[in-house]
Amino acid sequence: MQHNKSKTDDGTFYGAKITGGGSGGTVWVIGHNSLRSSQQILKIQQRYKAATGYLPLIFEVSSPGAGKFGYLRIRRRICLSDSTH
């Protein structure tokens, strides 16, 4: 399904990421939590089943994110006195 660049209140996706695609894998989809988004995910699930014969499992989760839990910033230190660091 193609990404719709217009912002709507009926549900949009921001993007997706495939992980572990070698044998099985997971697709993470990020978007608004709405009825329209859920309907679109179910449509993708049915299209996948029609194409492959396999019905993928859907897990829905949400998190308050970094606003609640904070984040970790990792900085690389450069050691100028020794080139082995």
Distance bins in CASP14 RR format, pairs under 12 A and 6 or more apart:
PFRMAT RR
TARGET T0000
AUTHOR 0000-0000-0000
RMODE 2
METHOD distances of the structure
MODEL  1
1 12 0 0 0 0 0 1 0 0 0 0 0
1 13 0 0 0 0 1 0 0 0 0 0 0
1 15 0 0 0 0 0 1 0 0 0 0 0
1 16 0 0 0 0 1 0 0 0 0 0 0
1 27 0 0 0 0 0 1 0 0 0 0 0
1 29 0 0 0 0 0 1 0 0 0 0 0
1 37 0 0 0 0 0 1 0 0 0 0 0
1 39 0 0 0 0 0 1 0 0 0 0 0
1 40 1 0 0 1 0 0 0 0 0 0 0
1 41 0 0 0 0 1 0 0 0 0 0 0
1 42 0 0 0 0 0 1 0 0 0 0 0
1 43 1 0 0 1 0 0 0 0 0 0 0
1 44 1 0 0 1 0 0 0 0 0 0 0
1 45 0 0 0 0 0 1 0 0 0 0 0
1 46 0 0 0 0 0 1 0 0 0 0 0
1 47 0 0 0 0 1 0 0 0 0 0 0
1 48 0 0 0 0 0 1 0 0 0 0 0
2 12 0 0 0 0 0 1 0 0 0 0 0
2 13 0 0 0 0 0 1 0 0 0 0 0
2 15 0 0 0 0 0 1 0 0 0 0 0
2 16 0 0 0 0 0 1 0 0 0 0 0
2 40 0 0 0 0 0 1 0 0 0 0 0
2 44 0 0 0 0 0 1 0 0 0 0 0
3 11 0 0 0 0 0 1 0 0 0 0 0
3 12 0 0 0 0 1 0 0 0 0 0 0
3 13 1 0 0 1 0 0 0 0 0 0 0
3 14 0 0 0 0 1 0 0 0 0 0 0
3 15 1 0 0 1 0 0 0 0 0 0 0
3 16 0 0 0 0 1 0 0 0 0 0 0
3 29 0 0 0 0 0 1 0 0 0 0 0
3 30 0 0 0 0 0 1 0 0 0 0 0
3 31 0 0 0 0 0 1 0 0 0 0 0
3 40 0 0 0 0 0 1 0 0 0 0 0
4 10 0 0 0 0 1 0 0 0 0 0 0
4 11 0 0 0 0 1 0 0 0 0 0 0
4 12 1 0 0 1 0 0 0 0 0 0 0
4 13 0 0 0 0 1 0 0 0 0 0 0
4 14 0 0 0 0 0 1 0 0 0 0 0
4 15 0 0 0 0 0 1 0 0 0 0 0
4 31 0 0 0 0 0 1 0 0 0 0 0
4 32 0 0 0 0 0 1 0 0 0 0 0
4 36 0 0 0 0 0 1 0 0 0 0 0
4 37 0 0 0 0 0 1 0 0 0 0 0
4 40 0 0 0 0 1 0 0 0 0 0 0
5 12 0 0 0 0 1 0 0 0 0 0 0
5 13 0 0 0 0 0 1 0 0 0 0 0
5 14 0 0 0 0 0 1 0 0 0 0 0
5 15 0 0 0 0 0 1 0 0 0 0 0
6 12 0 0 0 0 1 0 0 0 0 0 0
7 13 0 0 0 0 0 1 0 0 0 0 0
7 14 0 0 0 0 0 1 0 0 0 0 0
7 31 0 0 0 0 0 1 0 0 0 0 0
7 32 0 0 0 0 1 0 0 0 0 0 0
8 31 0 0 0 0 0 1 0 0 0 0 0
8 32 0 0 0 0 1 0 0 0 0 0 0
8 34 0 0 0 0 1 0 0 0 0 0 0
8 36 0 0 0 0 1 0 0 0 0 0 0
8 37 0 0 0 0 0 1 0 0 0 0 0
8 40 0 0 0 0 0 1 0 0 0 0 0
9 32 0 0 0 0 1 0 0 0 0 0 0
9 34 1 0 0 1 0 0 0 0 0 0 0
9 35 0 0 0 0 0 1 0 0 0 0 0
9 36 0 0 0 0 1 0 0 0 0 0 0
9 37 0 0 0 0 0 1 0 0 0 0 0
10 32 0 0 0 0 1 0 0 0 0 0 0
10 34 1 0 0 1 0 0 0 0 0 0 0
10 35 1 0 0 1 0 0 0 0 0 0 0
10 36 1 0 1 0 0 0 0 0 0 0 0
10 37 0 0 0 0 1 0 0 0 0 0 0
10 38 0 0 0 0 0 1 0 0 0 0 0
10 39 0 0 0 0 1 0 0 0 0 0 0
10 40 0 0 0 0 1 0 0 0 0 0 0
11 29 0 0 0 0 0 1 0 0 0 0 0
11 30 0 0 0 0 0 1 0 0 0 0 0
11 31 1 0 0 1 0 0 0 0 0 0 0
11 32 1 0 1 0 0 0 0 0 0 0 0
11 33 0 0 0 0 1 0 0 0 0 0 0
11 34 1 0 1 0 0 0 0 0 0 0 0
11 35 0 0 0 0 1 0 0 0 0 0 0
11 36 1 0 1 0 0 0 0 0 0 0 0
11 37 1 0 1 0 0 0 0 0 0 0 0
11 38 0 0 0 0 1 0 0 0 0 0 0
11 39 0 0 0 0 1 0 0 0 0 0 0
11 40 1 0 0 1 0 0 0 0 0 0 0
11 41 0 0 0 0 0 1 0 0 0 0 0
12 29 0 0 0 0 0 1 0 0 0 0 0
12 30 0 0 0 0 0 1 0 0 0 0 0
12 31 1 0 0 1 0 0 0 0 0 0 0
12 32 1 0 1 0 0 0 0 0 0 0 0
12 33 0 0 0 0 0 1 0 0 0 0 0
12 34 0 0 0 0 1 0 0 0 0 0 0
12 36 0 0 0 0 1 0 0 0 0 0 0
12 37 1 0 0 1 0 0 0 0 0 0 0
12 40 0 0 0 0 1 0 0 0 0 0 0
13 27 0 0 0 0 0 1 0 0 0 0 0
13 28 0 0 0 0 0 1 0 0 0 0 0
13 29 1 0 1 0 0 0 0 0 0 0 0
13 30 1 0 0 1 0 0 0 0 0 0 0
13 31 1 0 1 0 0 0 0 0 0 0 0
13 32 1 0 0 1 0 0 0 0 0 0 0
13 33 0 0 0 0 0 1 0 0 0 0 0
13 34 0 0 0 0 0 1 0 0 0 0 0
13 36 0 0 0 0 0 1 0 0 0 0 0
13 37 1 0 0 1 0 0 0 0 0 0 0
13 38 0 0 0 0 0 1 0 0 0 0 0
13 40 1 0 0 1 0 0 0 0 0 0 0
13 41 0 0 0 0 1 0 0 0 0 0 0
13 44 0 0 0 0 1 0 0 0 0 0 0
14 28 0 0 0 0 0 1 0 0 0 0 0
14 29 0 0 0 0 1 0 0 0 0 0 0
14 30 1 0 1 0 0 0 0 0 0 0 0
14 31 1 0 1 0 0 0 0 0 0 0 0
14 32 0 0 0 0 1 0 0 0 0 0 0
14 33 0 0 0 0 0 1 0 0 0 0 0
14 37 0 0 0 0 0 1 0 0 0 0 0
15 27 0 0 0 0 0 1 0 0 0 0 0
15 28 0 0 0 0 1 0 0 0 0 0 0
15 29 1 0 0 1 0 0 0 0 0 0 0
15 30 1 0 1 0 0 0 0 0 0 0 0
15 31 1 0 0 1 0 0 0 0 0 0 0
15 32 0 0 0 0 0 1 0 0 0 0 0
15 37 0 0 0 0 0 1 0 0 0 0 0
16 26 0 0 0 0 0 1 0 0 0 0 0
16 27 1 0 1 0 0 0 0 0 0 0 0
16 28 1 0 0 1 0 0 0 0 0 0 0
16 29 1 0 1 0 0 0 0 0 0 0 0
16 30 1 0 0 1 0 0 0 0 0 0 0
16 31 0 0 0 0 1 0 0 0 0 0 0
16 40 0 0 0 0 0 1 0 0 0 0 0
16 41 0 0 0 0 0 1 0 0 0 0 0
16 44 0 0 0 0 1 0 0 0 0 0 0
17 25 0 0 0 0 0 1 0 0 0 0 0
17 26 0 0 0 0 1 0 0 0 0 0 0
17 27 1 0 0 1 0 0 0 0 0 0 0
17 28 1 0 1 0 0 0 0 0 0 0 0
17 29 0 0 0 0 1 0 0 0 0 0 0
17 30 0 0 0 0 1 0 0 0 0 0 0
18 24 0 0 0 0 1 0 0 0 0 0 0
18 25 1 0 0 1 0 0 0 0 0 0 0
18 26 1 0 0 1 0 0 0 0 0 0 0
18 27 1 0 1 0 0 0 0 0 0 0 0
18 28 0 0 0 0 1 0 0 0 0 0 0
18 29 0 0 0 0 0 1 0 0 0 0 0
19 25 1 0 0 1 0 0 0 0 0 0 0
19 26 1 0 1 0 0 0 0 0 0 0 0
19 27 1 0 0 1 0 0 0 0 0 0 0
19 28 1 0 0 1 0 0 0 0 0 0 0
19 29 0 0 0 0 0 1 0 0 0 0 0
20 26 1 0 0 1 0 0 0 0 0 0 0
20 27 0 0 0 0 1 0 0 0 0 0 0
20 28 0 0 0 0 0 1 0 0 0 0 0
21 27 0 0 0 0 1 0 0 0 0 0 0
24 52 0 0 0 0 0 1 0 0 0 0 0
24 54 0 0 0 0 1 0 0 0 0 0 0
24 56 0 0 0 0 1 0 0 0 0 0 0
24 57 0 0 0 0 0 1 0 0 0 0 0
25 54 0 0 0 0 0 1 0 0 0 0 0
25 56 0 0 0 0 1 0 0 0 0 0 0
25 57 0 0 0 0 0 1 0 0 0 0 0
26 56 0 0 0 0 1 0 0 0 0 0 0
26 57 0 0 0 0 1 0 0 0 0 0 0
26 58 0 0 0 0 0 1 0 0 0 0 0
26 59 0 0 0 0 1 0 0 0 0 0 0
27 41 0 0 0 0 0 1 0 0 0 0 0
27 44 0 0 0 0 1 0 0 0 0 0 0
27 45 0 0 0 0 0 1 0 0 0 0 0
27 48 0 0 0 0 1 0 0 0 0 0 0
27 56 0 0 0 0 1 0 0 0 0 0 0
27 57 0 0 0 0 0 1 0 0 0 0 0
27 58 0 0 0 0 0 1 0 0 0 0 0
27 59 0 0 0 0 0 1 0 0 0 0 0
28 41 0 0 0 0 0 1 0 0 0 0 0
28 58 0 0 0 0 0 1 0 0 0 0 0
28 59 0 0 0 0 1 0 0 0 0 0 0
28 60 0 0 0 0 0 1 0 0 0 0 0
28 61 0 0 0 0 1 0 0 0 0 0 0
29 37 0 0 0 0 1 0 0 0 0 0 0
29 38 0 0 0 0 0 1 0 0 0 0 0
29 40 0 0 0 0 1 0 0 0 0 0 0
29 41 1 0 0 1 0 0 0 0 0 0 0
29 44 0 0 0 0 1 0 0 0 0 0 0
29 45 0 0 0 0 0 1 0 0 0 0 0
29 56 0 0 0 0 0 1 0 0 0 0 0
29 58 0 0 0 0 1 0 0 0 0 0 0
29 59 0 0 0 0 0 1 0 0 0 0 0
29 60 0 0 0 0 1 0 0 0 0 0 0
29 61 0 0 0 0 0 1 0 0 0 0 0
30 37 0 0 0 0 0 1 0 0 0 0 0
30 41 0 0 0 0 0 1 0 0 0 0 0
30 61 0 0 0 0 0 1 0 0 0 0 0
30 62 0 0 0 0 0 1 0 0 0 0 0
30 63 0 0 0 0 0 1 0 0 0 0 0
30 65 0 0 0 0 0 1 0 0 0 0 0
31 37 1 0 0 1 0 0 0 0 0 0 0
31 38 0 0 0 0 0 1 0 0 0 0 0
31 40 0 0 0 0 1 0 0 0 0 0 0
31 41 0 0 0 0 1 0 0 0 0 0 0
31 60 0 0 0 0 0 1 0 0 0 0 0
31 62 0 0 0 0 0 1 0 0 0 0 0
32 38 0 0 0 0 0 1 0 0 0 0 0
32 40 0 0 0 0 0 1 0 0 0 0 0
32 41 0 0 0 0 0 1 0 0 0 0 0
32 62 0 0 0 0 0 1 0 0 0 0 0
33 41 0 0 0 0 0 1 0 0 0 0 0
33 60 0 0 0 0 1 0 0 0 0 0 0
33 61 0 0 0 0 1 0 0 0 0 0 0
33 62 1 0 1 0 0 0 0 0 0 0 0
33 63 0 0 0 0 0 1 0 0 0 0 0
34 40 0 0 0 0 1 0 0 0 0 0 0
34 41 0 0 0 0 0 1 0 0 0 0 0
34 60 0 0 0 0 0 1 0 0 0 0 0
34 62 0 0 0 0 0 1 0 0 0 0 0
35 41 0 0 0 0 0 1 0 0 0 0 0
35 42 0 0 0 0 0 1 0 0 0 0 0
36 42 0 0 0 0 0 1 0 0 0 0 0
36 43 0 0 0 0 0 1 0 0 0 0 0
37 43 0 0 0 0 0 1 0 0 0 0 0
37 44 0 0 0 0 0 1 0 0 0 0 0
37 58 0 0 0 0 0 1 0 0 0 0 0
37 60 0 0 0 0 1 0 0 0 0 0 0
37 62 0 0 0 0 0 1 0 0 0 0 0
38 44 0 0 0 0 0 1 0 0 0 0 0
38 45 0 0 0 0 0 1 0 0 0 0 0
38 58 0 0 0 0 1 0 0 0 0 0 0
38 60 1 0 0 1 0 0 0 0 0 0 0
39 45 0 0 0 0 0 1 0 0 0 0 0
39 46 0 0 0 0 0 1 0 0 0 0 0
40 46 0 0 0 0 0 1 0 0 0 0 0
40 47 0 0 0 0 0 1 0 0 0 0 0
40 58 0 0 0 0 0 1 0 0 0 0 0
41 47 0 0 0 0 0 1 0 0 0 0 0
41 48 0 0 0 0 0 1 0 0 0 0 0
41 56 0 0 0 0 1 0 0 0 0 0 0
41 57 0 0 0 0 0 1 0 0 0 0 0
41 58 1 0 0 1 0 0 0 0 0 0 0
41 59 0 0 0 0 0 1 0 0 0 0 0
41 60 0 0 0 0 1 0 0 0 0 0 0
42 48 0 0 0 0 0 1 0 0 0 0 0
42 49 0 0 0 0 0 1 0 0 0 0 0
42 55 0 0 0 0 0 1 0 0 0 0 0
42 56 0 0 0 0 0 1 0 0 0 0 0
42 58 1 0 0 1 0 0 0 0 0 0 0
42 60 0 0 0 0 0 1 0 0 0 0 0
43 49 0 0 0 0 0 1 0 0 0 0 0
43 50 0 0 0 0 0 1 0 0 0 0 0
43 58 0 0 0 0 0 1 0 0 0 0 0
44 50 0 0 0 0 0 1 0 0 0 0 0
44 51 0 0 0 0 0 1 0 0 0 0 0
44 55 0 0 0 0 0 1 0 0 0 0 0
44 56 0 0 0 0 1 0 0 0 0 0 0
44 58 0 0 0 0 1 0 0 0 0 0 0
45 51 0 0 0 0 0 1 0 0 0 0 0
45 52 0 0 0 0 0 1 0 0 0 0 0
45 53 0 0 0 0 0 1 0 0 0 0 0
45 54 0 0 0 0 0 1 0 0 0 0 0
45 55 1 0 0 1 0 0 0 0 0 0 0
45 56 1 0 1 0 0 0 0 0 0 0 0
45 57 0 0 0 0 1 0 0 0 0 0 0
45 58 1 0 0 1 0 0 0 0 0 0 0
45 59 0 0 0 0 0 1 0 0 0 0 0
45 60 0 0 0 0 0 1 0 0 0 0 0
46 52 0 0 0 0 0 1 0 0 0 0 0
46 53 0 0 0 0 0 1 0 0 0 0 0
46 54 0 0 0 0 0 1 0 0 0 0 0
46 55 0 0 0 0 1 0 0 0 0 0 0
46 56 0 0 0 0 1 0 0 0 0 0 0
46 58 0 0 0 0 0 1 0 0 0 0 0
47 53 0 0 0 0 0 1 0 0 0 0 0
47 54 0 0 0 0 0 1 0 0 0 0 0
47 55 0 0 0 0 0 1 0 0 0 0 0
47 56 0 0 0 0 0 1 0 0 0 0 0
48 54 1 0 0 1 0 0 0 0 0 0 0
48 55 1 0 0 1 0 0 0 0 0 0 0
48 56 1 0 1 0 0 0 0 0 0 0 0
48 57 0 0 0 0 0 1 0 0 0 0 0
48 58 0 0 0 0 0 1 0 0 0 0 0
49 55 1 0 1 0 0 0 0 0 0 0 0
49 56 1 0 0 1 0 0 0 0 0 0 0
49 57 0 0 0 0 0 1 0 0 0 0 0
49 58 0 0 0 0 0 1 0 0 0 0 0
50 56 0 0 0 0 0 1 0 0 0 0 0
62 68 0 0 0 0 0 1 0 0 0 0 0
63 69 0 0 0 0 1 0 0 0 0 0 0
63 70 0 0 0 0 0 1 0 0 0 0 0
64 70 0 0 0 0 1 0 0 0 0 0 0
65 71 0 0 0 0 1 0 0 0 0 0 0
66 72 0 0 0 0 1 0 0 0 0 0 0
66 73 0 0 0 0 0 1 0 0 0 0 0
76 85 0 0 0 0 0 1 0 0 0 0 0
77 85 1 0 0 1 0 0 0 0 0 0 0
78 85 0 0 0 0 1 0 0 0 0 0 0
79 85 1 1 0 0 0 0 0 0 0 0 0
END
